[in-house]
């Protein structure tokens, strides 16, 4: 299973969260399932999201879409997000 790690800074969490929540159907259609939402404890304007990804190509199309760019603009995302696709690393065997 693949994962998507998404990090960005926002202007205000209370502005960002309702837009993020309202965009959930688009994420679901893109095959993204939220696993974790984190907010910086020292900087509450820093948000990290981890998603399970059904199909990487579908997720890439979503990330390149005008739809997500418009949603991030409405939500007050600052700058360009850091986006990484990840795979679960193999577990090390005990000695």
Backbone as a printed PyTorch tensor [residue, N CA C, xyz], in Angstrom:
tensor([[[  0.8380,  -1.1790,   0.0000],
         [  0.0000,   0.0000,   0.0000],
         [  0.8840,   1.2440,   0.0000]],

        [[  0.4750,   2.2160,  -0.7770],
         [  1.2030,   3.4840,  -0.8560],
         [  0.5370,   4.5070,   0.0630]],

        [[  1.3340,   5.4850,   0.4360],
         [  0.8620,   6.5740,   1.2840],
         [  1.2620,   7.9030,   0.6580]],

        [[  0.5490,   8.9320,   1.0450],
         [  0.8450,  10.2910,   0.6200],
         [  1.0200,  11.1330,   1.8760]],

        [[  2.1780,  11.7660,   1.9850],
         [  2.4710,  12.6700,   3.0930],
         [  2.4290,  14.0850,   2.5400]],

        [[  1.6070,  14.9160,   3.1580],
         [  1.3170,  16.2550,   2.6610],
         [  1.5640,  17.2320,   3.8030]],

        [[  2.5030,  18.1520,   3.6240],
         [  2.8380,  19.1270,   4.6590],
         [  2.6740,  20.5250,   4.0870]],

        [[  2.0370,  21.3990,   4.8690],
         [  1.9480,  22.7850,   4.4360],
         [  1.6530,  23.7150,   5.6050]],

        [[  1.8960,  24.9910,   5.3470],
         [  1.5910,  26.0210,   6.3250],
         [  0.2860,  26.6820,   5.9000]],

        [[ -0.4980,  27.0870,   6.8750],
         [ -1.7850,  27.7120,   6.6250],
         [ -1.8580,  29.0460,   7.3550]],

        [[ -2.7400,  29.9160,   6.8920],
         [ -2.9040,  31.2100,   7.5480],
         [ -3.5910,  31.0590,   8.8960]],

        [[ -4.6310,  30.2130,   8.9490],
         [ -5.4200,  30.0550,  10.1730],
         [ -6.1270,  28.6970,  10.1340]],

        [[ -5.9390,  27.9000,  11.1720],
         [ -6.5170,  26.5600,  11.2130],
         [ -8.0470,  26.6150,  11.1340]],

        [[ -8.6580,  27.5680,  11.8180],
         [-10.1210,  27.6730,  11.8290],
         [-10.6860,  28.0540,  10.4620]],

        [[ -9.9040,  28.6670,   9.6310],
         [-10.2980,  28.9470,   8.2460],
         [-10.0490,  27.7200,   7.3790]],

        [[ -8.9170,  27.0550,   7.5890],
         [ -8.4920,  25.9300,   6.7620],
         [ -9.3820,  24.6980,   6.9390]],

        [[ -9.6940,  24.3570,   8.1790],
         [-10.3590,  23.0800,   8.4840],
         [-11.7110,  22.9120,   7.7940]],

        [[-12.6150,  23.9000,   7.7960],
         [-13.8890,  23.6890,   7.1040],
         [-13.7270,  23.4740,   5.5940]],

        [[-12.7740,  24.1460,   4.9760],
         [-12.5260,  23.9450,   3.5430],
         [-11.9830,  22.5350,   3.3280]],

        [[-11.0400,  22.1250,   4.1680],
         [-10.4800,  20.7710,   4.0860],
         [-11.5790,  19.7270,   4.2450]],

        [[-12.4120,  19.8850,   5.2550],
         [-13.4970,  18.9220,   5.4940],
         [-14.4670,  18.8810,   4.3140]],

        [[-14.7820,  20.0230,   3.7450],
         [-15.6980,  20.0890,   2.6240],
         [-15.1420,  19.5030,   1.3360]],

        [[-13.8350,  19.3290,   1.2830],
         [-13.1710,  18.7990,   0.0940],
         [-13.0090,  17.2780,   0.1570]],

        [[-13.5320,  16.6690,   1.2010],
         [-13.3780,  15.2320,   1.4140],
         [-13.9370,  14.3820,   0.2650]],

        [[-15.0850,  14.7160,  -0.3280],
         [-15.5680,  13.9090,  -1.4550],
         [-14.5840,  13.8780,  -2.6340]],

        [[-13.9090,  14.9710,  -2.8920],
         [-12.9240,  15.0050,  -3.9800],
         [-11.7260,  14.1140,  -3.6480]],

        [[-11.2870,  14.1350,  -2.3890],
         [-10.1770,  13.2540,  -1.9890],
         [-10.5840,  11.7910,  -2.1030]],

        [[-11.7930,  11.5010,  -1.6760],
         [-12.2880,  10.1250,  -1.7440],
         [-12.3510,   9.6520,  -3.1970]],

        [[-12.8450,  10.5120,  -4.0850],
         [-12.9220,  10.1750,  -5.5180],
         [-11.5230,   9.9160,  -6.0860]],

        [[-10.5130,  10.6090,  -5.5490],
         [ -9.1290,  10.4330,  -5.9950],
         [ -8.4570,   9.2280,  -5.3450]],

        [[ -9.1920,   8.5100,  -4.5010],
         [ -8.6290,   7.3150,  -3.8710],
         [ -7.7540,   7.6030,  -2.6780]],

        [[ -7.9760,   8.7400,  -2.0150],
         [ -7.2010,   9.1000,  -0.8250],
         [ -8.0470,   8.9040,   0.4240]],

        [[ -7.4930,   8.2130,   1.3940],
         [ -8.1770,   7.9890,   2.6620],
         [ -7.3020,   8.5650,   3.7820]],

        [[ -7.8400,   9.5250,   4.5110],
         [ -7.0740,  10.1520,   5.5870],
         [ -6.7380,   9.1260,   6.6710]],

        [[ -5.4710,   9.0890,   7.0370],
         [ -5.0010,   8.2350,   8.1120],
         [ -4.7070,   9.0820,   9.3430]],

        [[ -4.1320,  10.2630,   9.1100],
         [ -3.6770,  11.0880,  10.2200],
         [ -3.6590,  12.5530,   9.8230]],

        [[ -4.1370,  13.3950,  10.7160],
         [ -4.0530,  14.8470,  10.5670],
         [ -3.3270,  15.3700,  11.7910]],

        [[ -2.2180,  16.0570,  11.5680],
         [ -1.4180,  16.6030,  12.6640],
         [ -1.2940,  18.1120,  12.5160]],

        [[ -1.2720,  18.7890,  13.6520],
         [ -1.0800,  20.2350,  13.6780],
         [  0.1170,  20.5140,  14.5710]],

        [[  0.9680,  21.4260,  14.1480],
         [  2.1590,  21.7430,  14.9250],
         [  1.8240,  22.2080,  16.3340]],

        [[  2.5010,  21.6440,  17.3220],
         [  2.2500,  22.0520,  18.7080],
         [  2.9000,  23.3960,  19.0120]],

        [[  4.0160,  23.6890,  18.3720],
         [  4.6720,  24.9760,  18.5770],
         [  4.2750,  25.9870,  17.5090]],

        [[  3.8360,  25.4900,  16.3530],
         [  3.3700,  26.3570,  15.2770],
         [  2.0450,  25.7980,  14.7660]],

        [[  0.9150,  26.2820,  15.2960],
         [ -0.3830,  25.7360,  14.8980],
         [ -0.7440,  26.0120,  13.4370]],

        [[  0.0730,  26.7920,  12.7570],
         [ -0.1560,  27.0510,  11.3300],
         [  0.4880,  25.9680,  10.4540]],

        [[  1.1760,  25.0080,  11.0530],
         [  1.8260,  23.9200,  10.3290],
         [  0.9370,  22.6800,  10.4160]],

        [[  0.5800,  22.1150,   9.2530],
         [ -0.3160,  20.9670,   9.1900],
         [  0.3450,  19.8530,   8.3810]],

        [[  0.2070,  18.6310,   8.8860],
         [  0.7140,  17.4490,   8.2030],
         [ -0.4370,  16.4630,   8.0530]],

        [[ -0.5620,  15.9190,   6.8520],
         [ -1.6120,  14.9420,   6.5720],
         [ -0.9850,  13.6850,   6.0010]],

        [[ -1.4860,  12.5430,   6.4320],
         [ -1.0580,  11.2570,   5.8840],
         [ -2.2940,  10.5600,   5.3330]],

        [[ -2.2060,  10.1370,   4.0780],
         [ -3.3080,   9.4520,   3.4170],
         [ -2.8580,   8.0890,   2.9210]],

        [[ -3.7640,   7.1180,   2.9410],
         [ -3.5760,   5.8780,   2.1970],
         [ -3.9520,   6.1930,   0.7530]],

        [[ -3.2330,   5.6180,  -0.1860],
         [ -3.4470,   5.8900,  -1.6080],
         [ -3.8460,   4.5950,  -2.3150]],

        [[ -5.0140,   4.6160,  -2.9630],
         [ -5.4600,   3.4490,  -3.7330],
         [ -4.6620,   3.2910,  -5.0190]],

        [[ -4.5590,   4.3890,  -5.7930],
         [ -3.8460,   4.3720,  -7.0670],
         [ -2.9980,   5.6450,  -7.1640]],

        [[ -1.6960,   5.4810,  -7.2710],
         [ -0.7970,   6.6360,  -7.2870],
         [ -1.0910,   7.5600,  -8.4750]],

        [[ -1.3550,   7.0080,  -9.6530],
         [ -1.6210,   7.8610, -10.8160],
         [ -2.8630,   8.7180, -10.6170]],

        [[ -3.8870,   8.1380, -10.0340],
         [ -5.1170,   8.8760,  -9.7360],
         [ -4.8320,   9.9920,  -8.7220]],

        [[ -4.0340,   9.6980,  -7.7210],
         [ -3.6680,  10.6980,  -6.7150],
         [ -2.8370,  11.8180,  -7.3440]],

        [[ -1.9260,  11.4590,  -8.2330],
         [ -1.1110,  12.4740,  -8.9130],
         [ -1.9800,  13.4110,  -9.7620]],

        [[ -2.9570,  12.8490, -10.4480],
         [ -3.8820,  13.6770, -11.2330],
         [ -4.6270,  14.6550, -10.3310]],

        [[ -5.0730,  14.1720,  -9.2030],
         [ -5.7690,  15.0190,  -8.2290],
         [ -4.8720,  16.1560,  -7.7510]],

        [[ -3.6380,  15.8220,  -7.4280],
         [ -2.6970,  16.8280,  -6.9240],
         [ -2.3220,  17.8630,  -7.9770]],

        [[ -2.4640,  17.5100,  -9.2410],
         [ -2.1450,  18.4330, -10.3320],
         [ -3.3660,  19.2290, -10.7970]],

        [[ -4.5120,  18.9770, -10.1890],
         [ -5.7570,  19.5730, -10.6680],
         [ -5.9530,  21.0180, -10.2050]],

        [[ -6.7200,  21.7480, -10.9770],
         [ -7.1220,  23.1030, -10.5760],
         [ -7.9910,  23.0480,  -9.3290]],

        [[ -8.7510,  21.9720,  -9.1840],
         [ -9.6520,  21.8180,  -8.0460],
         [ -8.9070,  21.9150,  -6.7150]],

        [[ -7.8180,  21.1820,  -6.5820],
         [ -7.1000,  21.2220,  -5.3050],
         [ -6.3760,  22.5600,  -5.1260]],

        [[ -5.8770,  23.1210,  -6.2080],
         [ -5.2340,  24.4380,  -6.1030],
         [ -6.2320,  25.4880,  -5.6300]],

        [[ -7.4520,  25.4390,  -6.1750],
         [ -8.4890,  26.3820,  -5.7530],
         [ -8.8780,  26.1630,  -4.2950]],

        [[ -9.0080,  24.9100,  -3.8930],
         [ -9.3630,  24.6020,  -2.5060],
         [ -8.2800,  25.0890,  -1.5470]],

        [[ -7.0170,  24.8800,  -1.8930],
         [ -5.9270,  25.3300,  -1.0220],
         [ -5.9080,  26.8550,  -0.9260]],

        [[ -6.2070,  27.5220,  -2.0190],
         [ -6.2510,  28.9850,  -2.0030],
         [ -7.3790,  29.4690,  -1.0950]],

        [[ -8.5640,  28.8640,  -1.2210],
         [ -9.6970,  29.2330,  -0.3650],
         [ -9.4060,  28.9640,   1.1070]],

        [[ -8.6460,  27.8900,   1.3630],
         [ -8.3490,  27.4810,   2.7390],
         [ -7.2360,  28.3020,   3.3760]],

        [[ -6.5150,  29.0820,   2.5820],
         [ -5.4420,  29.8970,   3.1360],
         [ -4.1190,  29.1760,   3.2850]],

        [[ -3.8420,  28.2490,   2.3650],
         [ -2.5400,  27.5730,   2.3740],
         [ -1.4810,  28.5830,   1.9430]],

        [[ -0.3820,  28.6050,   2.6800],
         [  0.7110,  29.5430,   2.4280],
         [  1.8260,  28.8070,   1.6980]],

        [[  2.2760,  29.3520,   0.5790],
         [  3.3940,  28.7590,  -0.1520],
         [  3.0290,  27.4410,  -0.8000]],

        [[  4.0530,  26.7250,  -1.1900],
         [  3.8900,  25.4460,  -1.8820],
         [  4.0000,  24.3020,  -0.8670]],

        [[  3.0450,  23.3710,  -0.8810],
         [  3.1380,  22.2490,   0.0570],
         [  4.2730,  21.2970,  -0.2990]],

        [[  4.7230,  20.5580,   0.6920],
         [  5.6930,  19.4830,   0.4780],
         [  4.8810,  18.1970,   0.3790]],

        [[  5.0480,  17.4880,  -0.7380],
         [  4.2600,  16.2900,  -1.0160],
         [  5.2020,  15.1340,  -1.3070]],

        [[  4.9910,  14.0200,  -0.6100],
         [  5.8140,  12.8310,  -0.8260],
         [  4.9360,  11.5900,  -0.8570]],

        [[  5.1790,  10.7260,  -1.8440],
         [  4.5590,   9.4070,  -1.8670],
         [  5.5110,   8.4600,  -1.1420]],

        [[  4.9340,   7.6010,  -0.3180],
         [  5.7300,   6.7030,   0.5180],
         [  5.2120,   5.2740,   0.4130]],

        [[  6.1070,   4.3320,   0.6320],
         [  5.7440,   2.9270,   0.7540],
         [  6.1380,   2.4770,   2.1450]],

        [[  5.4040,   1.5130,   2.6610],
         [  5.7270,   0.9660,   3.9750],
         [  7.0560,   0.2260,   3.8740]],

        [[  7.9820,   0.5750,   4.7640],
         [  9.3050,  -0.0620,   4.7640],
         [  9.2000,  -1.4540,   5.3750]],

        [[ 10.0150,  -2.3800,   4.8870],
         [  9.9940,  -3.7320,   5.4680],
         [ 10.4760,  -3.6980,   6.9140]],

        [[  9.8890,  -4.5330,   7.7200],
         [ 10.2890,  -4.6150,   9.1240],
         [ 11.6070,  -5.3720,   9.2330]],

        [[ 12.4550,  -4.9210,  10.1530],
         [ 13.7110,  -5.6010,  10.4080],
         [ 13.4500,  -6.8090,  11.2840]],

        [[ 14.0440,  -7.9120,  10.9330],
         [ 13.8580,  -9.1330,  11.7220],
         [ 14.6670,  -9.0400,  12.9960]],

        [[ 14.0820,  -9.5390,  14.0700],
         [ 14.7740,  -9.5690,  15.3610],
         [ 15.9420, -10.5410,  15.3090]],

        [[ 16.9970, -10.2170,  16.0180],
         [ 18.1950, -11.0570,  16.0250],
         [ 18.0050, -12.3020,  16.8570]]])
